[in-house]
Amino acid sequence: MPQLADIGVIGLAVMGRNLALNIADHRFRVSVFNRTTEKVVDFLAGEAAGSDIVGTSSLEEFVASLEPPRRMILMIKAGDAVDAQLDTLTPLLEAGDIVVDGGNSLFTDTARRVDALGEVGIRFVGAGISGGELGARFGPSIMPGGSIAAWPEIRPVLQAIAADYNGEPTAEWIGPGGSGHYVKMVHNGIEYGDMQVIAEAYDILHRGLGMTANDMHGVFAHWSRGKLNSYLVEITANILGYEDAGEPLVDEILDIAGAKGTGQWAVVSSMDQEIPITLIAEAVYARMLSALKTERMAAAEILPGPPVAITDEPTSVIDDLHDALYASKIVSYTQGFMLLRAASVEFAWDIDLGTVASLWRAGCVIRSRFLDDITSAYRTNPDLPSLLLDPFFRDEIAAALPGWRRTVGRAVGAGLPVPAYASALGFYDGYRSERLPANLIQAQRDYFGAHTYERSDRPRGEYFHTDWTGRGGDVTAGTYKA
């Protein structure tokens, strides 16, 4: 009788294949299945040749190949495909079996699946997996959540295959329900923000200062060795140094950015939680604006603007730009962790934000040096409401602030769009303001809609309405929000 597999992988696209190879490298026996069986055959004859990976040609064979309680990871497209796969898979399983969804599923879908499968005794886990194809192959960051009863069974595998950061595996339990996929969603939103602040720096250097790709390669390579040390800054330097037929390839790439939806989900959730993740939102909208290529080309011919040139001394511009990028990045992570904190309370997940930060220090796309500082901040004060209130980040922002303001001013003067830098600075200035003009907004709401207002000279929770015109009377709109 053949030896049963320790764990199975369903779905042999790039991520699924690499994850299966990673698991096999760590001495776990792996069984694989794909709806298109030719992919199984090709995988076993190609990348998996010579390994102990077992191929199966049907779901029934796949399930039968696994050691009970069965452990399996779905690496298929998020959405209806996951539900369809579960509909065919679930009748073949037994109580106690474990199904891990390793795709980018919407957290509410994961929460629904945890509950539904739990009713028939199946332990379901939604695991965010970050790091792309190389991460999947050699060590990703993994954020599992769902049925806590599954964790002791899947922990040895997930922590073995995850990236290692100074002896700590970047795989740890997040919480119940859809918490694992929620953390991955916020991770991806921050990833959008990181890419946008880097792109704005590139634009200022390229169009504002007229630097060549090779010149910018040197700037980003230098930055990657300092405070801005990160995977995304490092690959940006590599991209800017890459040539095709003797010319910088980046110059030949069409300026339309794609998206897969997780950034948009984060923005929608932030509105539900009433947490302003303004930089991430601007990063999402910047990609949408980039897609309006035909309209932008027409607008460029007729809409006026200043000459796109920055005439200040280049070294000072670059130094200030470094600070603007760094400070905006701090704000982006601040907002992301504020959203995680709010959602954790809303859904009773009890997420450890220090653990989350620690998982992002290696393996994932947003890995960077300053995640050590974020980890330290939340391990020192788990109840920290905002990273801006941490002494380290308060001082870092203070040091970067003059250059940040100058950068935004220069960009505006040159007609260069910097939505991420400007929105981050606006958030910072709003967050540090004891008084904002929202009092006028409340007066306006009460004037046109009788929505009431609170008074600064009376206790919170007391609501008032003014008959501003003498014709409105004492009728109010209750709790309606306009």
C-alpha positions in Angstrom: 0.0 0.0 0.0 1.5 3.4 -1.0 2.5 5.8 1.7 -0.1 8.5 2.3 0.7 12.1 1.8 1.1 14.6 4.7 -0.6 17.4 2.9 -2.2 18.2 -0.4 -2.3 21.1 -2.8 -5.2 21.8 -5.1 -4.4 24.2 -8.0 -1.2 24.1 -10.0 -0.8 27.6 -11.4 2.5 29.3 -10.5 1.8 29.8 -6.8 0.4 26.3 -6.3 3.3 24.6 -8.0 5.9 26.6 -6.1 4.2 26.1 -2.8 4.1 22.3 -3.4 7.8 22.2 -4.2 8.5 24.3 -1.1 6.6 21.9 1.1 8.4 18.9 -0.5 11.7 20.6 0.1 10.9 20.5 3.8 10.5 16.7 3.9 6.7 16.6 3.8 5.1 14.2 1.4 2.8 16.2 -0.9 -0.1 15.2 -3.1 -1.3 17.5 -5.8 -4.5 17.8 -7.9 -5.6 20.2 -10.7 -8.9 20.4 -12.4 -7.0 20.2 -15.8 -5.1 17.0 -15.3 -2.6 17.8 -18.0 -1.1 20.3 -15.6 -0.5 17.5 -13.1 1.3 15.4 -15.7 3.4 18.4 -16.9 4.3 19.3 -13.3 5.4 15.8 -12.4 7.5 15.6 -15.6 8.9 19.0 -15.2 9.6 21.0 -12.0 8.6 18.1 -9.7 10.6 15.5 -11.5 12.7 13.4 -9.1 10.7 14.6 -6.1 8.3 12.6 -3.9 5.3 14.7 -4.9 2.3 12.5 -5.8 0.0 13.4 -8.6 -3.7 12.5 -8.7 -6.2 12.6 -11.5 -9.4 13.1 -9.6 -10.6 14.7 -6.4 -11.6 11.2 -5.1 -8.0 10.0 -5.7 -6.6 13.2 -4.2 -8.6 12.9 -0.9 -7.8 9.1 -0.7 -4.1 9.9 -1.0 -4.0 12.0 2.2 -3.2 10.8 5.8 -6.2 11.5 8.1 -7.0 14.0 9.4 -6.5 15.3 5.9 -4.7 18.6 5.4 -5.0 20.4 2.1 -4.3 23.9 0.6 -6.4 25.4 -2.1 -4.4 27.6 -4.5 -7.1 28.6 -6.9 -8.6 31.9 -8.0 -10.6 33.7 -5.3 -14.3 34.1 -5.5 -16.9 31.7 -7.0 -14.2 29.2 -8.0 -13.4 28.6 -4.3 -17.1 27.9 -3.5 -17.4 25.7 -6.5 -14.3 23.7 -5.5 -15.6 23.4 -1.9 -19.0 22.2 -3.2 -17.3 19.2 -4.9 -14.7 18.6 -2.3 -16.7 18.8 1.0 -18.8 15.6 0.4 -15.5 13.6 0.1 -14.2 14.8 3.5 -14.7 13.7 7.0 -15.1 15.6 10.3 -11.7 16.9 11.5 -10.3 17.4 8.0 -8.6 20.7 7.3 -9.0 22.9 4.2 -6.7 26.0 3.9 -7.6 28.7 1.3 -4.3 30.2 0.3 -5.7 32.6 -2.3 -6.6 36.3 -1.9 -10.2 35.7 -0.9 -12.4 38.5 0.5 -12.4 38.2 4.3 -16.2 38.1 4.5 -16.3 35.0 2.1 -13.7 33.4 4.4 -15.7 34.0 7.5 -18.8 32.5 5.8 -16.9 29.4 4.8 -15.4 29.0 8.3 -18.9 28.9 9.7 -20.5 26.8 7.0 -17.8 24.1 7.0 -17.5 24.2 10.8 -21.2 23.0 10.9 -20.1 19.7 9.3 -16.9 19.4 11.3 -14.5 20.5 8.7 -11.8 23.0 9.9 -11.4 25.8 7.5 -8.6 28.3 7.4 -8.1 31.4 5.3 -4.4 32.0 4.9 -3.0 35.2 3.3 0.2 34.2 1.5 2.5 37.0 0.3 5.8 37.0 -1.6 4.8 36.2 -5.1 6.1 33.1 -6.9 9.6 33.4 -5.4 8.1 33.6 -1.9 5.9 30.6 -2.5 8.9 28.6 -3.7 11.5 29.7 -1.1 9.7 31.2 1.9 6.6 33.4 1.9 4.9 35.4 4.7 1.8 33.5 5.8 -1.2 35.0 7.7 -3.6 32.2 8.7 -6.9 32.7 10.4 -10.2 30.8 10.8 -10.7 27.6 12.8 -8.2 27.7 15.6 -8.5 23.9 16.1 -6.7 23.6 12.8 -3.6 25.5 13.8 -1.8 22.7 15.8 -2.1 20.5 12.7 -1.0 22.9 10.0 1.5 24.9 12.1 4.5 22.6 11.5 4.0 22.8 7.7 3.3 26.5 7.4 6.1 27.6 9.8 8.6 25.2 8.0 7.9 26.7 4.6 7.6 30.3 5.6 10.5 32.8 5.4 12.8 33.0 8.4 13.6 36.3 10.1 16.4 36.0 12.6 15.1 32.6 13.7 11.4 33.6 13.7 9.2 32.0 11.0 7.0 34.5 9.3 3.9 32.4 9.8 1.8 32.8 12.9 -1.9 32.5 13.9 -3.8 35.7 13.3 -7.3 35.0 14.8 -10.8 33.6 14.1 -13.1 34.1 11.1 -11.8 36.0 8.2 -9.0 37.7 10.1 -6.1 36.1 8.2 -7.4 37.2 4.8 -8.2 40.7 6.3 -4.6 41.1 7.4 -3.5 40.1 3.9 -5.9 42.5 2.4 -4.5 45.4 4.4 -1.0 44.2 3.5 -1.9 44.5 -0.1 -3.4 47.9 0.4 -0.1 49.0 2.0 1.7 47.4 -0.9 -0.3 49.7 -3.2 0.7 52.7 -1.1 4.4 51.7 -1.1 4.4 51.4 -4.9 2.7 54.7 -5.3 5.1 56.7 -3.1 8.0 55.1 -5.0 6.4 56.0 -8.3 5.9 59.6 -7.3 9.6 59.8 -6.3 10.5 58.4 -9.8 8.3 60.9 -11.5 9.8 63.9 -9.6 13.3 62.6 -10.4 12.5 61.8 -14.1 10.2 64.6 -15.2 11.0 67.1 -12.5 14.8 66.9 -12.6 15.2 65.3 -16.0 17.2 62.4 -14.6 17.9 59.3 -16.8 17.0 55.8 -15.7 20.6 55.1 -15.0 20.9 58.2 -12.8 17.7 57.1 -10.9 19.1 53.6 -10.6 21.9 55.1 -8.5 19.6 57.1 -6.3 17.3 54.2 -5.5 20.3 51.9 -5.0 21.7 54.4 -2.5 18.3 54.7 -0.7 18.0 50.9 -0.5 21.0 50.9 1.8 19.5 53.3 4.4 16.2 54.0 6.1 14.3 53.2 2.9 15.8 49.7 2.8 13.0 47.5 1.4 12.3 44.9 -1.2 10.3 47.4 -3.3 13.0 50.1 -3.3 15.6 47.4 -4.1 13.7 46.1 -7.1 13.0 49.6 -8.3 16.7 50.2 -8.5 17.1 46.9 -10.4 14.3 47.9 -12.8 15.8 51.3 -13.5 19.1 49.6 -14.3 17.6 47.0 -16.7 18.2 47.6 -20.4 16.5 46.2 -23.5 18.5 46.5 -26.7 20.7 49.1 -25.0 17.8 51.3 -23.8 16.1 51.4 -20.4 13.2 49.0 -20.5 11.2 51.1 -18.0 10.9 53.9 -20.6 9.2 51.5 -23.0 6.5 50.3 -20.6 3.0 51.7 -21.1 1.9 53.9 -18.2 -1.2 52.0 -17.3 -1.1 50.1 -13.9 -3.2 47.0 -13.3 -4.9 45.9 -10.1 -6.5 42.7 -8.8 -8.9 44.2 -6.3 -7.5 43.8 -2.8 -6.5 47.4 -2.6 -10.0 48.5 -3.4 -11.4 46.0 -0.8 -9.2 47.7 1.8 -10.5 51.1 0.9 -14.1 49.9 1.0 -13.5 48.3 4.4 -11.9 51.5 5.7 -15.1 53.3 5.0 -17.1 50.7 6.8 -14.7 51.0 9.8 -14.6 54.9 9.4 -10.8 54.8 9.4 -9.1 57.2 6.8 -6.6 55.2 4.9 -6.1 58.2 2.6 -2.8 57.3 1.1 -3.9 53.8 0.1 -7.1 55.2 -1.4 -5.0 57.7 -3.5 -2.8 54.8 -4.6 -5.9 52.9 -5.8 -7.3 56.0 -7.5 -3.9 56.7 -9.1 -4.1 53.3 -10.9 -7.6 54.1 -12.0 -6.5 57.4 -13.4 -3.6 55.8 -15.2 -6.1 53.6 -17.0 -7.7 56.7 -18.6 -4.8 56.8 -21.1 -6.8 58.0 -24.1 -8.5 60.8 -22.1 -5.1 61.8 -20.6 -3.5 62.1 -24.0 -6.3 64.3 -25.2 -6.3 66.4 -22.0 -2.5 66.9 -22.3 -3.1 68.8 -25.5 -5.6 71.3 -24.2 -5.4 71.6 -20.4 -3.0 74.3 -19.1 -0.3 73.8 -16.5 3.1 75.0 -15.4 6.3 73.9 -17.0 7.2 70.5 -15.7 10.6 71.3 -14.3 12.2 71.7 -10.9 15.0 74.2 -11.0 16.2 73.9 -7.4 19.6 72.4 -6.7 19.3 68.6 -7.4 21.0 67.3 -4.3 18.7 69.1 -2.0 15.7 68.1 -4.0 16.8 64.4 -3.8 17.4 64.7 -0.1 14.0 66.2 0.5 12.4 63.6 -1.7 13.9 60.8 0.4 12.3 62.4 3.5 8.9 62.8 1.7 9.0 59.1 0.7 10.0 58.0 4.1 7.4 60.1 6.0 4.6 59.2 3.6 5.5 55.5 4.1 5.2 56.0 7.8 1.7 57.5 7.4 0.6 54.7 5.1 1.6 52.0 7.6 0.0 54.1 10.4 -3.3 54.2 8.6 -3.1 50.4 7.7 -2.5 49.4 11.3 -5.3 51.8 12.5 -7.6 49.9 10.1 -6.4 46.5 11.5 -7.0 47.7 15.0 -10.5 49.0 14.3 -11.5 45.8 12.4 -10.1 43.6 15.2 -12.4 45.3 17.7 -15.4 45.3 15.3 -15.1 41.6 14.6 -13.7 40.5 18.0 -10.6 39.0 16.4 -8.1 40.2 19.1 -5.3 40.6 16.5 -1.8 41.1 17.9 -0.5 44.0 15.8 3.1 43.3 16.9 2.8 39.8 15.5 1.3 41.1 12.2 4.3 43.5 11.8 6.7 40.7 12.6 5.2 38.5 9.8 5.9 41.2 7.2 9.6 41.5 8.0 10.6 38.8 5.5 9.1 36.8 2.7 6.4 39.4 1.7 6.4 42.1 -0.9 6.4 45.0 1.6 9.3 43.6 3.7 11.5 46.5 4.8 13.9 47.5 7.5 11.5 49.8 9.3 9.0 46.9 10.0 11.5 46.1 12.8 10.6 49.5 14.3 6.9 48.9 13.9 7.2 45.5 15.5 9.1 47.0 18.4 6.5 49.8 18.8 3.6 47.4 19.1 5.4 44.9 21.3 6.3 47.8 23.6 2.7 49.1 23.6 0.1 46.7 22.2 -2.6 49.2 22.7 -0.9 52.0 20.7 -3.7 53.7 18.8 -1.4 55.2 16.1 2.2 54.7 15.1 2.5 58.5 15.0 2.2 58.5 18.8 5.1 56.2 19.2 8.2 58.1 20.3 10.4 56.7 17.5 8.0 57.5 14.7 7.1 60.9 16.2 10.8 61.8 16.0 11.3 60.3 12.6 8.4 62.3 11.2 9.6 65.5 12.8 13.0 65.1 11.2 11.5 64.4 7.8 8.8 67.0 7.9 10.6 70.1 6.4 11.8 68.1 3.3 8.3 66.5 3.0 6.6 69.9 2.9 9.2 71.3 0.4 8.7 68.2 -1.9 5.0 68.6 -2.0 5.4 72.4 -2.7 7.9 71.8 -5.5 5.7 69.1 -7.1 2.6 71.3 -7.0 4.6 74.2 -8.5 5.8 72.0 -11.3 2.4 70.5 -12.0 3.6 67.0 -11.0 0.9 64.9 -9.3 1.8 63.7 -5.9 -1.5 62.4 -4.5 0.2 60.0 -2.0 2.6 62.5 -0.6 0.0 65.3 -0.4 -2.8 63.1 1.1 -0.3 61.7 3.7 0.7 65.2 4.7 -2.9 66.3 4.9 -3.6 63.4 7.2 -0.6 64.2 9.3 -1.6 67.8 9.7 -5.2 66.8 10.4 -4.3 64.2 12.9 -2.1 66.7 14.9 -4.8 69.4 14.8 -6.6 69.9 18.1 -9.4 71.7 16.2 -10.6 71.1 12.6 -13.2 72.9 10.5 -15.7 70.1 11.0 -17.7 72.4 13.3 -18.7 74.4 10.2 -19.7 71.1 8.4 -21.9 70.2 11.3 -23.5 73.6 11.2 -24.1 73.1 7.4 -25.6 69.7 8.0 -27.9 71.1 10.6 -28.9 74.1 8.4 -30.0 72.0 5.4 -31.0 68.8 7.0 -31.6 69.4 10.7 -29.0 66.7 11.6 -28.1 68.4 14.9 -24.7 69.1 16.4 -22.8 68.9 19.7 -21.5 72.0 21.4 -17.9 72.5 22.6 -19.1 74.1 25.7 -21.5 71.3 26.7 -20.9 67.6 27.6 -20.4 65.1 24.8 -23.6 63.3 23.9 -25.9 66.3 24.1 -27.3 67.2 20.7 -28.7 70.6 19.6 -30.6 72.0 16.6 -30.9 75.6 15.5 -33.7 77.0 13.4 -31.2 78.9 11.2 -33.8 80.6 9.0 -36.7 81.0 11.4 -38.8 78.6 9.2 -37.4 75.3 10.2 -38.9 74.7 13.6 -37.6 72.1 16.1 -37.7 69.0 13.8 -34.4 67.1 13.6 -33.2 64.3 11.5 -32.2 62.0 14.3 -29.2 59.9 13.6 -29.3 60.1 9.8 -25.9 60.7 8.3 -25.5 63.0 5.4 
